[in-house]
Structures are given as C-alpha cells and as structure tokens.
Amino acid sequence: MKQGMWFPFELENNIKERFWYPDADPTLGKRLFFDNAGGSLRLKTCVEAKAEYEYFPDCPERTHRRGVMLKEVVNRGTKEILEIVFGAKEGALITELTASQTMFHMVELVMENIPGTNAVVSCLEHPSAFDAVDYFCRKTGKELRVVPANPKTGQIEPETVAEFVDENTCLVSIMAASNVTGAIMDIEKIVKLVRNKKPDLYVICDGVQHAPHGKMDVSASGVDGMNFAPYKCFGVRGCGFAYVSDRLAKLPHRKLIKKDKTVFELGTPSPGNFAATMEMINYVCEIGSYSKKEADKKEQFREGMNRIHLKEQALLHRLLEGTEDIPGLRHIPGVTVFADGLELSDRDLIVAMGIDGLEPQDAVKAYEAKGVIVCDRLITSMYAKRSMEALNLSGCLRISPMHCHGKEDIDAFLKVTQEIAKDRA
Ligand SMILES: Cc1ncc(COP(=O)(O)O)c(C=O)c1O
C-alpha cells in the first residue's frame, strides 16, 4: 500500500476509453498528455451530458414538464456536489463561471463582514486565492500575513500557520494541495491548531488541485469554504463550485431580496454544468463500487477517490523510482526532482522537476518535439512567482499525469526524459 495500488484488471484495461483524446490530439496526432494540472482529460460522459442539456430551450424556472425536469437536475446536482464531492452535512453552494470567482466570493464574504485586523494566507496559493485575500485586505484596511512553506517538502506546516494567527485574525486561507509539487496540506490539523488560538476563526481552502486526486471532506476538516474546478476534475469548463458553511452562507451577500438567506444563485442556472458534474460523480462511484458494491453513493465516491489516490501513488512511485528496465526521475543523471521530501501518501500526482542545462521553457519544447505535453512554471510568471521563491527555484517543469494513465505511459515519459537529459549532458 505504501507504493500505491493498481486498479482491478478489468477497470485498468478499459479506463482510457472513458476519456476524450487520452493518447492523441484529434488533428495534431499522437501525444502523451502530462499537463492535467492545467486542465484534465475529459470524461466523455461529462461532455455528452453538458451537450444533452444545452439542446433544450426551456427555462428551469417554469412549471411545464421539461422545465421541472431541468430544475430537478440543478437541485439534484447541487445536493450531490455538496454532500458527495465536498462531504458536507450542511451549508450552501456558490456557483460561478470559474473556481477563481468562487474564491473571491468566499473571501469577500468573510473580509467584509467579520471583525479583525489581519488575514492569513500561504505563500504557495494560486493568485486566485492569494490576490483575493490581498485585495480585500487593502479594501478593508487589514494586515496581510503570508505563511512560508517548508522548501524541502513543499508543505505549509500547521504549526507555522498557527504562529501567524492571533485573536484579531479574521480569515485563514490555505490550499489543499500545491499546484506545483503536489504536496498535500494537512487541512484538518491546520483548522484544529488555528481554532485553538481563535475558536470561531473562519478558514477557507482552495481545493482545486486536490479535487481530482483525493477526497475532500469539509465536515471532517471543519473549513468554512472550499472550491473546485470541474475542468480540472475530468469534467467541463465554464463553471466553478464552492461549498460554504451555514454560518458563512448566512452572512450578508449579493442575492435576490426575496430569496432565502443562504441562497447564492443569481440568475438562471445552467443544468448542463450540473449534469456534467453528476457524471463525474457517477464515474468515481463506479470506481468505488469495485470494492464497495453495496455502499451508498457517498461511500462509493469516497472509496473511488481513495482508489484513485492509491493508483496515483503507484504511478508516482514508478515515475520517481522507475523499474529494472528504466530508471525513474530520481535516478536519471542530470534530472532533479524538487521538494521531494514527502511520503508518497502525502503527495498528489504532480511532480516539479528540472533538467541540468535546460531552461524549463526549452524543456517544454523538447518534450513536445518528442510527443509529450508538460508545462513550465517560471519565477517570471505571476502564476508561479511565489511558489518558485518558496522553493528557491527560478523555474521548473511540472509533470501531471492522471489516474487513467498506465505503467506504459510512465515508462514512455521516462524514456523521453532520459533521451532529453542525455542530449544535454
Ligand atoms: C490551486 C489552484 N487554484 C485555483 C485555480 C484557478 O482555477 P480557475 O482558473 O478555474 O479559476 C487554479 C488553476 O490553475 C489552481 O491551480
């Protein structure tokens, strides 16, 4: 288990068929897609469900049969996203066009309504989370406190977060997993330690990069808000979802006056986005059903995410250690894996690496020439600057396969890496 676990044979063999373009771009040809952290391979069922519901002209607010059916999809989708994806027992759903918008919305709610003189955020946050806190600190005259990362592990340590909190802290916002190194943060412990210092403290979590790799459980962690982006989680673009706790949902926010206090919906919802996300849920439940046939959907989803995490651990182990036939990244001369200090179980399937003598942006081109899509993260980019500084790097390559990839994909990637590193030696 320490080195992960493969899916059952039958599932392993057919899984790629469930996705669009797993091995080739339809017009550009064969390629290995290892940039899933930028937008994951899409499930066919999600894309089809979105399209299917876009065909209907009917308004989900009407009382005729089709209108009622469309509304039912939105209601069921809202309930499943809250209870199954986020593991919520109460609270409300914020829906926007992107995950970034949901983050700004959650941060605004706390910062505009809760007293305090400072807000705490980690240095690793994506700009959508960091800038949201920075923006509302400036707007409300609060002090911005930035928690450093452990450069060896790429983690934000709970004890360090707690050191930045005092009785005047209004908000803590920490991501669930790094979008550069895959380091998983111990959100449960962070919430516990910061609430030891201030029991009613509001804590928000960016779940975007963790959602496709492992379960999110807002009722276990006790966070007040958490978001995810379906397009990074096998689903579709054009929507971002966030859970908000009851107490956060009840704070004054932009809404239609006559609607209930905890309603965030503004305007006509898009049933297709909910239908697509429910297909993602069904898919993960199906994976869970291999070992939990009789369980309910919530339990099957948890198990499905658990199996995805274990399978990705097995892929990560192979990527780092290799096999008898091919060395892993840790063993290829000229290759360095950054922030490589965590147990595999504390990492999502995202690796930051470098190749001696090759700038990351040139490495991206070298990989593409050999049919592999990866991404660079550079200190000169507003999206990566703070993460690079935290890891003492000027840039790196980000490698992000996903659970539908197989051993042969990892081996093919290692072979290409070996060739590129050799060319530079
Ligand atoms: C950790 C993290 N949070 C938030 C986002 C923002 O997602 P979106 O662009 O969908 O708003 C990203 C996107 O890369 C991300 O990696």
The ligand as an ORCA input file, in Angstrom:
! r2SCAN-3c Opt
* xyz 0 1
  C      -4.566     25.674     -6.998
  C      -5.428     26.412     -7.980
  N      -6.429     27.172     -7.520
  C      -7.241     27.854     -8.346
  C      -7.055     27.807     -9.716
  C      -7.955     28.637    -10.568
  O      -8.833     27.907    -11.332
  P      -9.707     28.678    -12.440
  O      -8.747     29.164    -13.463
  O     -10.630     27.650    -12.943
  O     -10.417     29.769    -11.791
  C      -6.030     27.033    -10.249
  C      -5.806     26.977    -11.694
  O      -4.806     26.556    -12.177
  C      -5.195     26.314     -9.354
  O      -4.186     25.550     -9.788
*
